[in-house]
Amino acid sequence: MKLKFTRKTWYFFLLAAAAMSMLGGFAVLGGMDFSGLELIVFCITGIAVLFLAAQKGAPAKDKRSYMLVFVLLMLSKLAAGGWAGDLCSALVWPGLLAIEYSHGRPVQRPLQLVCISEALRLLFWLLTRYAGMSALAFWTNIMFVLLACARGWAALVLYKTQEETL
C-alpha cells in the first residue's frame, strides 16, 4: 500500500492544529493549563508548512514563500521569551493564508478574520505582558480562542476547496 500525501492532507494537518488550539484556548478559559498542546500545534503546523514547501511541481516562488513562513514559525520559538517571537508567531498564519489566497483560493474572509484576530490578540498580549495591564489577560484569552476559531475556519475552507478540485 502506497501512501499518497496531497495538499488536502496538509490542509487537514492545519485543521487539526487549529482544533488543538481551540481545545487549549477553551481549557485556559476553564482555568486549566493545556500549554503542552501548543507545542503539538507548533509541530503539526510546521510539518504542514514544510511539506507544502516541498511539494513536487510547485513553482519556486511558492516554495520560497512557504519556506519563509516556516522560518517565521521557527523564529517564533527561538525568540519565545520576547516580543520578537510574539511578532513572528503572529505572522505565520496570515502569511500562509496570503500564499493560498494568491493561488486564487476563496480564503479572503477567513484571511481577514485571522489577520484582525492576530492583531488584536497580539495587542492584548503585549499590553498584558509588557505594559503591566494584567486586567486584559481574560480578553487576551478570549482573543486567542477567537483566533483559533478563525484559523480553523480558514483551514476548513482550504480543505473543502481542495476536496472539490480532486
N, C-alpha and C positions, 0 to 999 in steps of 0.2 A: 504494500500500500504506500503510495507516494502522497505526502502532504503537499497541498498547494496553498501557499500564502499569497493573498491578493491584497489590494488596497482595502477591501472590505474587512479583512482580518485585522488590519492595523487600526481601522476605524472602530472596530469592536473593542480593541485594546484601549483606545481613547475613551470609549463609552464606559468600559469597566473602571478606568481610572477616575472618571467623573463620578461614577456611582460610589466608589470608595471614599472620595472626597465628601460627598453628601453624607454618607454614613458617619464619617469623622466629624463633620460640622454639626450634625444633629446630636451626636454624642456629647460634644462640647457644650451645646446649648442645654443638654440634660444634666450637665455637671460631671460628666465622665471624661477621662483622658484617653483618647484613642490616637495619640500622636504617632504611634507606630504605623498607623495606616498611611500617613503622609509619606513615609519612606517607600512604602509599597506603591503608592500613587506615582511618586517620583520615578521609580524604576520602570513601571509599566509605561508611563508617558515617554520616558527616554527610549525604551525599546521600540515603541511605535514610531517615534520620530526618526530614529536611526534607521529603521528598516524602510520607512518611506523615502529616506535619503538614498538608500542603497538599491532601490527598485530598478530592475533591468528595464532598459528602454526609456527611462525618464531623461528629459533634457538636462544638460549640465547646469543650466541656470536654476532649475528646480532642486537639483541635488545640492547645490551651494546654499540655496535658501533654507532647505531643511537642515543642512549641517549647521548653519548659523543659529537656527532655533535650538538645535541640540547643544551647541556651545553655550547659548544663553541658559539653558537648563542646567548644564554642568556648573556654570559660573554662579548660579543661584545657590548651589550647595557649597561651593568653595568659599563664597563670601557669606555664609549662612548667618553669621553673627552681626552683620552690619546692614546698613541701608542699601548698599550696592547689591547685595544678594536679594533683598526685597524687590528692588527695581528690576533686576534680571528676571526674577520669578514672575513678576507682573507682565513681562513682555513675551513670555513663552507662548501662551495660548492665543493672544491676539496675533502674534507673528505666524503661528501655524495656521490659524483660520484665514489670515490675509493671503497666504500662499494658496490655500484651497479656493478662496474667492477669486483670485486671479486666474484660476483654471475655469471659471465660469460656473462653479458650483453654487447653488442657491443658499448661501450661508450669510447673506447680508444682514438680516435681522439678528441672528444669533451672534454674529461678529460684533454688531453694535452693542448688544446687551453684554457680551463678555468684556468689551472694552470699557464700557461705563462701570460695570461691576468691579473690574480690576482696578480702575482708577479710584473709585470710592473706597474699596477695601484697602488699597494701599494708603490712601489719605488717612483713613481712620486708624490703620495700623501704625503709621508713622507718628500721628498725633498721640496715640496711646503710648507708644514705646519711647519716643524721643522727646515729646513735648510734655510728658507727665500728665496727660489728660486721661487718667485711668477710668473716668466715668464713661468714656467712649468704648471700653472693652466689650460691653454687651453688643453695641452696634457694629463693632468690628466683626464679632462672631456672626451676627445676622448677615452682614455683607459677605462673609465667607460662604455661608450656606447659599445665598443668592447666587454668588459666583459659581459655586459647584453645580447648581441647577442650570445656570446658563451654559456652562461647559458641557453638561450632559445633553442639553437641547442641541447644541452645536454638533456634538459627536453623533447624536441620533440622526440629525439631518444628513450628515455626511454618510453615515451607514446606510440609511434608507435610500439616498440618492444613488449610491454605488450599487445597491441591490437592483434598482431599476435599470441600470445600464449594463448589467451582466447578461 
